[in-house]
Amino acid sequence: MPLHNRLKEYRARIGVNQQEMGQLVDVSRQTISLIERGDYSPSVTLAIKIAKVFDAKVEDIFEYEEDETNE
């Protein structure tokens, strides 16, 4: 999947678990887990909510890499 994230790293910085992170952005613990594993790409709205929790830019947490097979 071309969307990589540093959510787990950012979460560790502020000392919250997946359940607490989910509560902060109004999603389930499972959604946070799926995002961290790269199995789910958050909506733009959710990505912005997550970034605001850390007072960071979306690009600091999420990075999109072009699929090289689509040249």
PDB file with one MODEL, atoms N, CA, C and O in Angstrom:
MODEL        1
ATOM      1  N   MET A   1       0.853  -1.188   0.000  1.00  0.00           N
ATOM      2  CA  MET A   1       0.000   0.000   0.000  1.00  0.00           C
ATOM      3  C   MET A   1       0.892   1.242   0.000  1.00  0.00           C
ATOM      4  O   MET A   1       1.854   1.304   0.766  1.00  0.00           O
ATOM      5  N   PRO A   2       0.594   2.217  -0.834  1.00  0.00           N
ATOM      6  CA  PRO A   2       1.474   3.372  -0.971  1.00  0.00           C
ATOM      7  C   PRO A   2       1.379   4.398   0.165  1.00  0.00           C
ATOM      8  O   PRO A   2       2.183   5.329   0.203  1.00  0.00           O
ATOM      9  N   LEU A   3       0.429   4.258   1.085  1.00  0.00           N
ATOM     10  CA  LEU A   3       0.313   5.220   2.190  1.00  0.00           C
ATOM     11  C   LEU A   3       0.996   4.647   3.423  1.00  0.00           C
ATOM     12  O   LEU A   3       0.540   3.660   4.000  1.00  0.00           O
ATOM     13  N   HIS A   4       2.089   5.278   3.816  1.00  0.00           N
ATOM     14  CA  HIS A   4       2.834   4.856   4.999  1.00  0.00           C
ATOM     15  C   HIS A   4       2.542   5.847   6.117  1.00  0.00           C
ATOM     16  O   HIS A   4       2.230   7.010   5.862  1.00  0.00           O
ATOM     17  N   ASN A   5       2.647   5.375   7.360  1.00  0.00           N
ATOM     18  CA  ASN A   5       2.368   6.291   8.455  1.00  0.00           C
ATOM     19  C   ASN A   5       3.310   6.068   9.628  1.00  0.00           C
ATOM     20  O   ASN A   5       3.952   5.025   9.759  1.00  0.00           O
ATOM     21  N   ARG A   6       3.365   7.087  10.473  1.00  0.00           N
ATOM     22  CA  ARG A   6       4.179   7.062  11.685  1.00  0.00           C
ATOM     23  C   ARG A   6       3.277   7.218  12.906  1.00  0.00           C
ATOM     24  O   ARG A   6       3.696   7.748  13.935  1.00  0.00           O
ATOM     25  N   LEU A   7       2.040   6.753  12.783  1.00  0.00           N
ATOM     26  CA  LEU A   7       1.068   6.940  13.860  1.00  0.00           C
ATOM     27  C   LEU A   7       1.524   6.298  15.161  1.00  0.00           C
ATOM     28  O   LEU A   7       1.426   6.912  16.223  1.00  0.00           O
ATOM     29  N   LYS A   8       2.013   5.089  15.090  1.00  0.00           N
ATOM     30  CA  LYS A   8       2.447   4.396  16.309  1.00  0.00           C
ATOM     31  C   LYS A   8       3.550   5.180  17.015  1.00  0.00           C
ATOM     32  O   LYS A   8       3.543   5.314  18.239  1.00  0.00           O
ATOM     33  N   GLU A   9       4.485   5.687  16.243  1.00  0.00           N
ATOM     34  CA  GLU A   9       5.580   6.484  16.795  1.00  0.00           C
ATOM     35  C   GLU A   9       5.046   7.751  17.471  1.00  0.00           C
ATOM     36  O   GLU A   9       5.458   8.091  18.580  1.00  0.00           O
ATOM     37  N   TYR A  10       4.145   8.432  16.808  1.00  0.00           N
ATOM     38  CA  TYR A  10       3.572   9.655  17.376  1.00  0.00           C
ATOM     39  C   TYR A  10       2.745   9.351  18.629  1.00  0.00           C
ATOM     40  O   TYR A  10       2.777  10.104  19.602  1.00  0.00           O
ATOM     41  N   ARG A  11       2.015   8.251  18.593  1.00  0.00           N
ATOM     42  CA  ARG A  11       1.218   7.847  19.751  1.00  0.00           C
ATOM     43  C   ARG A  11       2.116   7.591  20.957  1.00  0.00           C
ATOM     44  O   ARG A  11       1.796   7.991  22.077  1.00  0.00           O
ATOM     45  N   ALA A  12       3.240   6.921  20.719  1.00  0.00           N
ATOM     46  CA  ALA A  12       4.187   6.618  21.802  1.00  0.00           C
ATOM     47  C   ALA A  12       4.750   7.898  22.414  1.00  0.00           C
ATOM     48  O   ALA A  12       4.996   7.959  23.618  1.00  0.00           O
ATOM     49  N   ARG A  13       4.954   8.911  21.589  1.00  0.00           N
ATOM     50  CA  ARG A  13       5.503  10.184  22.075  1.00  0.00           C
ATOM     51  C   ARG A  13       4.618  10.826  23.139  1.00  0.00           C
ATOM     52  O   ARG A  13       5.111  11.441  24.085  1.00  0.00           O
ATOM     53  N   ILE A  14       3.284  10.673  22.968  1.00  0.00           N
ATOM     54  CA  ILE A  14       2.383  11.301  23.950  1.00  0.00           C
ATOM     55  C   ILE A  14       1.846  10.289  24.960  1.00  0.00           C
ATOM     56  O   ILE A  14       1.062  10.641  25.842  1.00  0.00           O
ATOM     57  N   GLY A  15       2.269   9.042  24.829  1.00  0.00           N
ATOM     58  CA  GLY A  15       1.945   8.031  25.824  1.00  0.00           C
ATOM     59  C   GLY A  15       0.491   7.593  25.856  1.00  0.00           C
ATOM     60  O   GLY A  15      -0.069   7.386  26.933  1.00  0.00           O
ATOM     61  N   VAL A  16      -0.130   7.448  24.687  1.00  0.00           N
ATOM     62  CA  VAL A  16      -1.514   6.954  24.652  1.00  0.00           C
ATOM     63  C   VAL A  16      -1.560   5.617  23.921  1.00  0.00           C
ATOM     64  O   VAL A  16      -0.796   5.381  22.985  1.00  0.00           O
ATOM     65  N   ASN A  17      -2.458   4.751  24.357  1.00  0.00           N
ATOM     66  CA  ASN A  17      -2.629   3.466  23.683  1.00  0.00           C
ATOM     67  C   ASN A  17      -3.629   3.621  22.536  1.00  0.00           C
ATOM     68  O   ASN A  17      -4.177   4.700  22.313  1.00  0.00           O
ATOM     69  N   GLN A  18      -3.852   2.526  21.817  1.00  0.00           N
ATOM     70  CA  GLN A  18      -4.748   2.597  20.655  1.00  0.00           C
ATOM     71  C   GLN A  18      -6.173   2.961  21.066  1.00  0.00           C
ATOM     72  O   GLN A  18      -6.847   3.712  20.361  1.00  0.00           O
ATOM     73  N   GLN A  19      -6.630   2.441  22.189  1.00  0.00           N
ATOM     74  CA  GLN A  19      -7.986   2.750  22.661  1.00  0.00           C
ATOM     75  C   GLN A  19      -8.128   4.251  22.932  1.00  0.00           C
ATOM     76  O   GLN A  19      -9.092   4.882  22.500  1.00  0.00           O
ATOM     77  N   GLU A  20      -7.167   4.801  23.642  1.00  0.00           N
ATOM     78  CA  GLU A  20      -7.200   6.229  23.971  1.00  0.00           C
ATOM     79  C   GLU A  20      -7.097   7.089  22.711  1.00  0.00           C
ATOM     80  O   GLU A  20      -7.765   8.117  22.595  1.00  0.00           O
ATOM     81  N   MET A  21      -6.258   6.661  21.773  1.00  0.00           N
ATOM     82  CA  MET A  21      -6.127   7.402  20.514  1.00  0.00           C
ATOM     83  C   MET A  21      -7.444   7.399  19.766  1.00  0.00           C
ATOM     84  O   MET A  21      -7.869   8.425  19.236  1.00  0.00           O
ATOM     85  N   GLY A  22      -8.082   6.255  19.724  1.00  0.00           N
ATOM     86  CA  GLY A  22      -9.385   6.164  19.076  1.00  0.00           C
ATOM     87  C   GLY A  22     -10.396   7.116  19.685  1.00  0.00           C
ATOM     88  O   GLY A  22     -11.163   7.767  18.975  1.00  0.00           O
ATOM     89  N   GLN A  23     -10.389   7.189  21.007  1.00  0.00           N
ATOM     90  CA  GLN A  23     -11.324   8.095  21.687  1.00  0.00           C
ATOM     91  C   GLN A  23     -11.028   9.556  21.351  1.00  0.00           C
ATOM     92  O   GLN A  23     -11.944  10.367  21.214  1.00  0.00           O
ATOM     93  N   LEU A  24      -9.751   9.882  21.220  1.00  0.00           N
ATOM     94  CA  LEU A  24      -9.373  11.263  20.899  1.00  0.00           C
ATOM     95  C   LEU A  24      -9.865  11.706  19.525  1.00  0.00           C
ATOM     96  O   LEU A  24     -10.139  12.887  19.312  1.00  0.00           O
ATOM     97  N   VAL A  25      -9.977  10.757  18.590  1.00  0.00           N
ATOM     98  CA  VAL A  25     -10.376  11.111  17.226  1.00  0.00           C
ATOM     99  C   VAL A  25     -11.714  10.486  16.836  1.00  0.00           C
ATOM    100  O   VAL A  25     -12.110  10.522  15.671  1.00  0.00           O
ATOM    101  N   ASP A  26     -12.405   9.913  17.823  1.00  0.00           N
ATOM    102  CA  ASP A  26     -13.764   9.390  17.642  1.00  0.00           C
ATOM    103  C   ASP A  26     -13.851   8.219  16.666  1.00  0.00           C
ATOM    104  O   ASP A  26     -14.740   8.166  15.817  1.00  0.00           O
ATOM    105  N   VAL A  27     -12.902   7.273  16.803  1.00  0.00           N
ATOM    106  CA  VAL A  27     -12.965   6.013  16.054  1.00  0.00           C
ATOM    107  C   VAL A  27     -12.642   4.874  17.022  1.00  0.00           C
ATOM    108  O   VAL A  27     -12.266   5.116  18.169  1.00  0.00           O
ATOM    109  N   SER A  28     -12.787   3.650  16.563  1.00  0.00           N
ATOM    110  CA  SER A  28     -12.524   2.495  17.422  1.00  0.00           C
ATOM    111  C   SER A  28     -11.019   2.209  17.528  1.00  0.00           C
ATOM    112  O   SER A  28     -10.221   2.673  16.714  1.00  0.00           O
ATOM    113  N   ARG A  29     -10.668   1.446  18.536  1.00  0.00           N
ATOM    114  CA  ARG A  29      -9.293   0.974  18.690  1.00  0.00           C
ATOM    115  C   ARG A  29      -8.880   0.173  17.459  1.00  0.00           C
ATOM    116  O   ARG A  29      -7.741   0.250  17.000  1.00  0.00           O
ATOM    117  N   GLN A  30      -9.833  -0.594  16.938  1.00  0.00           N
ATOM    118  CA  GLN A  30      -9.545  -1.425  15.774  1.00  0.00           C
ATOM    119  C   GLN A  30      -9.162  -0.573  14.559  1.00  0.00           C
ATOM    120  O   GLN A  30      -8.285  -0.951  13.783  1.00  0.00           O
ATOM    121  N   THR A  31      -9.818   0.567  14.401  1.00  0.00           N
ATOM    122  CA  THR A  31      -9.491   1.459  13.281  1.00  0.00           C
ATOM    123  C   THR A  31      -8.067   1.981  13.421  1.00  0.00           C
ATOM    124  O   THR A  31      -7.326   2.035  12.440  1.00  0.00           O
ATOM    125  N   ILE A  32      -7.686   2.362  14.622  1.00  0.00           N
ATOM    126  CA  ILE A  32      -6.314   2.832  14.863  1.00  0.00           C
ATOM    127  C   ILE A  32      -5.320   1.719  14.535  1.00  0.00           C
ATOM    128  O   ILE A  32      -4.298   1.961  13.893  1.00  0.00           O
ATOM    129  N   SER A  33      -5.622   0.508  14.974  1.00  0.00           N
ATOM    130  CA  SER A  33      -4.760  -0.638  14.694  1.00  0.00           C
ATOM    131  C   SER A  33      -4.617  -0.874  13.190  1.00  0.00           C
ATOM    132  O   SER A  33      -3.513  -1.097  12.694  1.00  0.00           O
ATOM    133  N   LEU A  34      -5.728  -0.825  12.476  1.00  0.00           N
ATOM    134  CA  LEU A  34      -5.704  -1.028  11.020  1.00  0.00           C
ATOM    135  C   LEU A  34      -4.872   0.047  10.318  1.00  0.00           C
ATOM    136  O   LEU A  34      -4.125  -0.251   9.386  1.00  0.00           O
ATOM    137  N   ILE A  35      -5.001   1.286  10.765  1.00  0.00           N
ATOM    138  CA  ILE A  35      -4.218   2.379  10.175  1.00  0.00           C
ATOM    139  C   ILE A  35      -2.732   2.136  10.415  1.00  0.00           C
ATOM    140  O   ILE A  35      -1.920   2.257   9.498  1.00  0.00           O
ATOM    141  N   GLU A  36      -2.383   1.793  11.652  1.00  0.00           N
ATOM    142  CA  GLU A  36      -0.978   1.584  11.994  1.00  0.00           C
ATOM    143  C   GLU A  36      -0.366   0.435  11.202  1.00  0.00           C
ATOM    144  O   GLU A  36       0.806   0.499  10.831  1.00  0.00           O
ATOM    145  N   ARG A  37      -1.129  -0.598  10.942  1.00  0.00           N
ATOM    146  CA  ARG A  37      -0.638  -1.755  10.187  1.00  0.00           C
ATOM    147  C   ARG A  37      -0.601  -1.482   8.685  1.00  0.00           C
ATOM    148  O   ARG A  37      -0.012  -2.256   7.930  1.00  0.00           O
ATOM    149  N   GLY A  38      -1.221  -0.397   8.249  1.00  0.00           N
ATOM    150  CA  GLY A  38      -1.264  -0.082   6.832  1.00  0.00           C
ATOM    151  C   GLY A  38      -2.371  -0.802   6.092  1.00  0.00           C
ATOM    152  O   GLY A  38      -2.377  -0.846   4.862  1.00  0.00           O
ATOM    153  N   ASP A  39      -3.319  -1.375   6.845  1.00  0.00           N
ATOM    154  CA  ASP A  39      -4.431  -2.093   6.235  1.00  0.00           C
ATOM    155  C   ASP A  39      -5.637  -1.204   5.964  1.00  0.00           C
ATOM    156  O   ASP A  39      -6.617  -1.653   5.369  1.00  0.00           O
ATOM    157  N   TYR A  40      -5.574   0.046   6.392  1.00  0.00           N
ATOM    158  CA  TYR A  40      -6.692   0.976   6.212  1.00  0.00           C
ATOM    159  C   TYR A  40      -6.129   2.374   6.016  1.00  0.00           C
ATOM    160  O   TYR A  40      -5.276   2.818   6.784  1.00  0.00           O
ATOM    161  N   SER A  41      -6.601   3.061   4.998  1.00  0.00           N
ATOM    162  CA  SER A  41      -6.205   4.452   4.772  1.00  0.00           C
ATOM    163  C   SER A  41      -7.294   5.356   5.322  1.00  0.00           C
ATOM    164  O   SER A  41      -8.452   5.248   4.919  1.00  0.00           O
ATOM    165  N   PRO A  42      -6.936   6.247   6.239  1.00  0.00           N
ATOM    166  CA  PRO A  42      -7.952   7.115   6.833  1.00  0.00           C
ATOM    167  C   PRO A  42      -8.477   8.131   5.828  1.00  0.00           C
ATOM    168  O   PRO A  42      -7.806   8.480   4.857  1.00  0.00           O
ATOM    169  N   SER A  43      -9.689   8.593   6.087  1.00  0.00           N
ATOM    170  CA  SER A  43     -10.243   9.685   5.284  1.00  0.00           C
ATOM    171  C   SER A  43      -9.412  10.938   5.538  1.00  0.00           C
ATOM    172  O   SER A  43      -8.641  11.003   6.495  1.00  0.00           O
ATOM    173  N   VAL A  44      -9.576  11.907   4.689  1.00  0.00           N
ATOM    174  CA  VAL A  44      -8.871  13.181   4.876  1.00  0.00           C
ATOM    175  C   VAL A  44      -9.260  13.783   6.222  1.00  0.00           C
ATOM    176  O   VAL A  44      -8.408  14.295   6.949  1.00  0.00           O
ATOM    177  N   THR A  45     -10.535  13.721   6.546  1.00  0.00           N
ATOM    178  CA  THR A  45     -11.017  14.274   7.822  1.00  0.00           C
ATOM    179  C   THR A  45     -10.349  13.586   8.996  1.00  0.00           C
ATOM    180  O   THR A  45      -9.889  14.250   9.924  1.00  0.00           O
ATOM    181  N   LEU A  46     -10.291  12.262   8.968  1.00  0.00           N
ATOM    182  CA  LEU A  46      -9.668  11.533  10.071  1.00  0.00           C
ATOM    183  C   LEU A  46      -8.172  11.818  10.138  1.00  0.00           C
ATOM    184  O   LEU A  46      -7.631  11.975  11.232  1.00  0.00           O
ATOM    185  N   ALA A  47      -7.497  11.889   9.009  1.00  0.00           N
ATOM    186  CA  ALA A  47      -6.067  12.199   8.995  1.00  0.00           C
ATOM    187  C   ALA A  47      -5.806  13.570   9.622  1.00  0.00           C
ATOM    188  O   ALA A  47      -4.832  13.743  10.355  1.00  0.00           O
ATOM    189  N   ILE A  48      -6.666  14.534   9.338  1.00  0.00           N
ATOM    190  CA  ILE A  48      -6.520  15.874   9.919  1.00  0.00           C
ATOM    191  C   ILE A  48      -6.760  15.829  11.424  1.00  0.00           C
ATOM    192  O   ILE A  48      -6.024  16.454  12.188  1.00  0.00           O
ATOM    193  N   LYS A  49      -7.787  15.094  11.857  1.00  0.00           N
ATOM    194  CA  LYS A  49      -8.050  14.960  13.297  1.00  0.00           C
ATOM    195  C   LYS A  49      -6.851  14.359  14.015  1.00  0.00           C
ATOM    196  O   LYS A  49      -6.458  14.824  15.085  1.00  0.00           O
ATOM    197  N   ILE A  50      -6.273  13.317  13.416  1.00  0.00           N
ATOM    198  CA  ILE A  50      -5.109  12.665  14.019  1.00  0.00           C
ATOM    199  C   ILE A  50      -3.950  13.650  14.115  1.00  0.00           C
ATOM    200  O   ILE A  50      -3.310  13.749  15.162  1.00  0.00           O
ATOM    201  N   ALA A  51      -3.676  14.369  13.051  1.00  0.00           N
ATOM    202  CA  ALA A  51      -2.579  15.333  13.059  1.00  0.00           C
ATOM    203  C   ALA A  51      -2.780  16.403  14.123  1.00  0.00           C
ATOM    204  O   ALA A  51      -1.824  16.812  14.781  1.00  0.00           O
ATOM    205  N   LYS A  52      -4.020  16.859  14.297  1.00  0.00           N
ATOM    206  CA  LYS A  52      -4.298  17.897  15.298  1.00  0.00           C
ATOM    207  C   LYS A  52      -4.010  17.416  16.710  1.00  0.00           C
ATOM    208  O   LYS A  52      -3.572  18.198  17.554  1.00  0.00           O
ATOM    209  N   VAL A  53      -4.249  16.141  16.976  1.00  0.00           N
ATOM    210  CA  VAL A  53      -3.950  15.591  18.310  1.00  0.00           C
ATOM    211  C   VAL A  53      -2.471  15.801  18.641  1.00  0.00           C
ATOM    212  O   VAL A  53      -2.116  16.084  19.785  1.00  0.00           O
ATOM    213  N   PHE A  54      -1.620  15.660  17.632  1.00  0.00           N
ATOM    214  CA  PHE A  54      -0.178  15.769  17.845  1.00  0.00           C
ATOM    215  C   PHE A  54       0.372  17.155  17.525  1.00  0.00           C
ATOM    216  O   PHE A  54       1.582  17.370  17.596  1.00  0.00           O
ATOM    217  N   ASP A  55      -0.501  18.095  17.173  1.00  0.00           N
ATOM    218  CA  ASP A  55      -0.082  19.426  16.755  1.00  0.00           C
ATOM    219  C   ASP A  55       0.963  19.315  15.643  1.00  0.00           C
ATOM    220  O   ASP A  55       2.004  19.970  15.666  1.00  0.00           O
ATOM    221  N   ALA A  56       0.641  18.459  14.671  1.00  0.00           N
ATOM    222  CA  ALA A  56       1.546  18.188  13.559  1.00  0.00           C
ATOM    223  C   ALA A  56       0.808  18.371  12.245  1.00  0.00           C
ATOM    224  O   ALA A  56      -0.413  18.528  12.220  1.00  0.00           O
ATOM    225  N   LYS A  57       1.560  18.349  11.157  1.00  0.00           N
ATOM    226  CA  LYS A  57       0.952  18.382   9.833  1.00  0.00           C
ATOM    227  C   LYS A  57       0.622  16.953   9.424  1.00  0.00           C
ATOM    228  O   LYS A  57       1.294  16.012   9.848  1.00  0.00           O
ATOM    229  N   VAL A  58      -0.397  16.791   8.614  1.00  0.00           N
ATOM    230  CA  VAL A  58      -0.772  15.464   8.117  1.00  0.00           C
ATOM    231  C   VAL A  58       0.436  14.798   7.465  1.00  0.00           C
ATOM    232  O   VAL A  58       0.655  13.600   7.642  1.00  0.00           O
ATOM    233  N   GLU A  59       1.212  15.563   6.718  1.00  0.00           N
ATOM    234  CA  GLU A  59       2.377  15.024   6.009  1.00  0.00           C
ATOM    235  C   GLU A  59       3.466  14.525   6.961  1.00  0.00           C
ATOM    236  O   GLU A  59       4.311  13.724   6.563  1.00  0.00           O
ATOM    237  N   ASP A  60       3.453  14.987   8.203  1.00  0.00           N
ATOM    238  CA  ASP A  60       4.427  14.502   9.182  1.00  0.00           C
ATOM    239  C   ASP A  60       4.105  13.069   9.604  1.00  0.00           C
ATOM    240  O   ASP A  60       5.001  12.300   9.952  1.00  0.00           O
ATOM    241  N   ILE A  61       2.832  12.723   9.570  1.00  0.00           N
ATOM    242  CA  ILE A  61       2.386  11.413  10.050  1.00  0.00           C
ATOM    243  C   ILE A  61       2.138  10.451   8.899  1.00  0.00           C
ATOM    244  O   ILE A  61       2.458   9.266   8.993  1.00  0.00           O
ATOM    245  N   PHE A  62       1.570  10.958   7.816  1.00  0.00           N
ATOM    246  CA  PHE A  62       1.221  10.115   6.667  1.00  0.00           C
ATOM    247  C   PHE A  62       2.049  10.505   5.455  1.00  0.00           C
ATOM    248  O   PHE A  62       2.213  11.687   5.153  1.00  0.00           O
ATOM    249  N   GLU A  63       2.569   9.496   4.765  1.00  0.00           N
ATOM    250  CA  GLU A  63       3.385   9.740   3.574  1.00  0.00           C
ATOM    251  C   GLU A  63       2.877   8.858   2.444  1.00  0.00           C
ATOM    252  O   GLU A  63       2.756   7.641   2.588  1.00  0.00           O
ATOM    253  N   TYR A  64       2.586   9.487   1.333  1.00  0.00           N
ATOM    254  CA  TYR A  64       2.108   8.765   0.162  1.00  0.00           C
ATOM    255  C   TYR A  64       3.276   8.520  -0.775  1.00  0.00           C
ATOM    256  O   TYR A  64       4.013   9.446  -1.114  1.00  0.00           O
ATOM    257  N   GLU A  65       3.445   7.282  -1.190  1.00  0.00           N
ATOM    258  CA  GLU A  65       4.475   6.943  -2.160  1.00  0.00           C
ATOM    259  C   GLU A  65       3.808   6.427  -3.423  1.00  0.00           C
ATOM    260  O   GLU A  65       2.952   5.544  -3.367  1.00  0.00           O
ATOM    261  N   GLU A  66       4.199   6.978  -4.554  1.00  0.00           N
ATOM    262  CA  GLU A  66       3.645   6.550  -5.832  1.00  0.00           C
ATOM    263  C   GLU A  66       3.989   5.086  -6.078  1.00  0.00           C
ATOM    264  O   GLU A  66       5.082   4.630  -5.742  1.00  0.00           O
ATOM    265  N   ASP A  67       3.069   4.371  -6.654  1.00  0.00           N
ATOM    266  CA  ASP A  67       3.282   2.989  -7.031  1.00  0.00           C
ATOM    267  C   ASP A  67       4.128   2.973  -8.293  1.00  0.00           C
ATOM    268  O   ASP A  67       3.699   3.465  -9.337  1.00  0.00           O
ATOM    269  N   GLU A  68       5.321   2.413  -8.204  1.00  0.00           N
ATOM    270  CA  GLU A  68       6.261   2.444  -9.340  1.00  0.00           C
ATOM    271  C   GLU A  68       5.795   1.603 -10.517  1.00  0.00           C
ATOM    272  O   GLU A  68       6.329   1.755 -11.616  1.00  0.00           O
ATOM    273  N   THR A  69       4.826   0.728 -10.331  1.00  0.00           N
ATOM    274  CA  THR A  69       4.338  -0.114 -11.428  1.00  0.00           C
ATOM    275  C   THR A  69       3.418   0.655 -12.358  1.00  0.00           C
ATOM    276  O   THR A  69       3.090   0.159 -13.436  1.00  0.00           O
ATOM    277  N   ASN A  70       2.989   1.855 -11.973  1.00  0.00           N
ATOM    278  CA  ASN A  70       2.064   2.650 -12.786  1.00  0.00           C
ATOM    279  C   ASN A  70       2.794   3.701 -13.603  1.00  0.00           C
ATOM    280  O   ASN A  70       2.267   4.797 -13.795  1.00  0.00           O
ATOM    281  N   GLU A  71       3.964   3.407 -14.079  1.00  0.00           N
ATOM    282  CA  GLU A  71       4.744   4.397 -14.840  1.00  0.00           C
ATOM    283  C   GLU A  71       4.217   4.583 -16.231  1.00  0.00           C
ATOM    284  O   GLU A  71       4.761   5.379 -16.996  1.00  0.00           O
TER     285      GLU A  71
ENDMDL
END
